[in-house]
Amino acid sequence: MSAGEDAVGARVPGLRCTGCGHPTAFWAPCCPVCRGEVKPAAFGPRGTVWSSTVVRVPVAGLEPPYGLAYVDLDDGPRVLVRTIAPSPPPGAQVLITSVEGDSVQGRQV
C-alpha cells in the first residue's frame, strides 16, 4: 500500500474492516477486533494529539530536538507522528504532511 495525498495533507495507508468498520494502520490478514475481512483504506490527513513528547537524544537520520505524538486520526486509527519540536500538546489538532514507508510526519494546525 502507498500513501495518498490530497490538497490539504497526506493520507496514512491502512485497512478497514468490512464487517465492524475497525481501522488499522498496519497490515493484518483479518480484522483484529472481529476477525472479519479487511480492505485497503487511507486515513487522515487531520487528527487530534492523544499524547506527545520531545526527543532530545540523537537517533540515526534525525536531528534532535523533534517531537513524537500519538495522533487519533479523525477517520481512522491512532498513529505515531514525528513533529517539529516542541511537540503539540494533547488535544491539539495536527495535519499529516507526509508519509514515507513507516515514517509519518505532521504539524500542528
C-alpha positions as CSV (number, residue, x, y, z in Angstrom):
1,M,0.0,0.0,0.0
2,S,1.2,3.5,-0.6
3,A,0.1,6.8,0.9
4,G,-2.2,9.1,-1.0
5,E,-2.0,12.8,-0.9
6,D,-4.7,15.4,-1.3
7,A,-4.8,19.2,-1.5
8,V,-4.6,19.7,2.3
9,G,-2.2,16.9,3.5
10,A,-1.0,13.4,3.3
11,R,-3.1,10.3,4.0
12,V,-1.9,7.3,6.0
13,P,-2.4,3.9,4.3
14,G,-4.1,1.1,6.2
15,L,-7.0,-1.3,6.4
16,R,-10.7,-1.0,7.4
17,C,-12.9,-4.0,8.4
18,T,-15.8,-4.5,6.1
19,G,-17.8,-6.0,9.0
20,C,-17.3,-3.8,12.0
21,G,-15.5,-0.8,10.4
22,H,-12.5,-1.0,12.7
23,P,-9.5,0.9,11.2
24,T,-5.8,-0.2,11.4
25,A,-2.6,1.4,10.2
26,F,-0.8,-1.9,9.9
27,W,-1.1,-4.9,7.8
28,A,-3.3,-7.7,9.2
29,P,-4.8,-10.7,7.4
30,C,-8.2,-10.0,9.1
31,C,-9.8,-7.6,11.5
32,P,-8.1,-7.7,14.9
33,V,-11.4,-7.0,16.6
34,C,-14.0,-9.2,14.9
35,R,-11.8,-11.4,12.5
36,G,-13.8,-10.0,9.5
37,E,-12.5,-9.2,6.1
38,V,-10.3,-6.1,5.7
39,K,-10.0,-3.8,2.7
40,P,-7.3,-1.2,1.9
41,A,-8.1,2.3,3.1
42,A,-6.4,5.7,3.5
43,F,-6.8,7.8,6.7
44,G,-6.3,11.4,7.6
45,P,-5.0,14.0,7.0
46,R,-6.2,15.5,10.2
47,G,-6.3,14.2,13.7
48,T,-6.1,15.1,17.5
49,V,-3.0,14.6,19.6
50,W,-3.6,11.9,22.3
51,S,-0.1,12.1,23.8
52,S,3.3,13.7,22.9
53,T,6.9,14.1,23.9
54,V,10.1,15.8,22.7
55,V,13.1,13.6,21.8
56,R,16.4,15.2,22.6
57,V,18.7,12.2,22.0
58,P,20.3,11.8,18.6
59,V,19.0,8.9,16.5
60,A,20.4,7.9,13.1
61,G,19.0,10.2,10.5
62,L,17.1,12.5,12.9
63,E,18.4,15.8,14.3
64,P,17.2,16.5,17.8
65,P,15.1,18.0,19.2
66,Y,12.0,16.7,17.4
67,G,8.6,15.8,18.7
68,L,6.7,12.5,18.7
69,A,3.0,12.4,19.1
70,Y,0.3,9.7,19.1
71,V,-2.4,11.1,16.9
72,D,-6.0,9.9,16.7
73,L,-6.8,10.4,13.0
74,D,-10.3,11.9,12.5
75,D,-11.5,9.0,10.3
76,G,-9.1,6.2,11.4
77,P,-6.6,4.7,13.8
78,R,-4.1,6.1,16.2
79,V,-0.7,6.6,14.6
80,L,2.8,7.7,15.8
81,V,3.7,11.0,14.1
82,R,7.0,12.9,14.1
83,T,6.6,16.6,14.5
84,I,8.8,19.7,14.7
85,A,9.7,20.4,18.3
86,P,8.1,21.5,20.5
87,S,5.7,18.7,20.2
88,P,2.0,19.7,20.1
89,P,0.1,19.2,23.4
90,P,-2.6,16.6,23.9
91,G,-5.9,17.8,22.4
92,A,-4.1,19.9,19.7
93,Q,-5.2,19.4,16.0
94,V,-2.5,18.0,13.7
95,L,-2.2,17.8,9.9
96,I,-0.3,14.9,8.4
97,T,2.2,16.4,6.0
98,S,4.0,13.4,4.6
99,V,4.0,9.6,4.8
100,E,7.1,7.7,3.6
101,G,7.1,4.0,4.4
102,D,6.6,3.7,8.1
103,S,7.5,7.4,8.8
104,V,4.6,9.7,9.3
105,Q,5.2,13.5,9.7
106,G,2.8,16.2,10.7
107,R,2.4,19.7,12.1
108,Q,0.1,21.5,14.5
109,V,-2.7,23.4,12.8
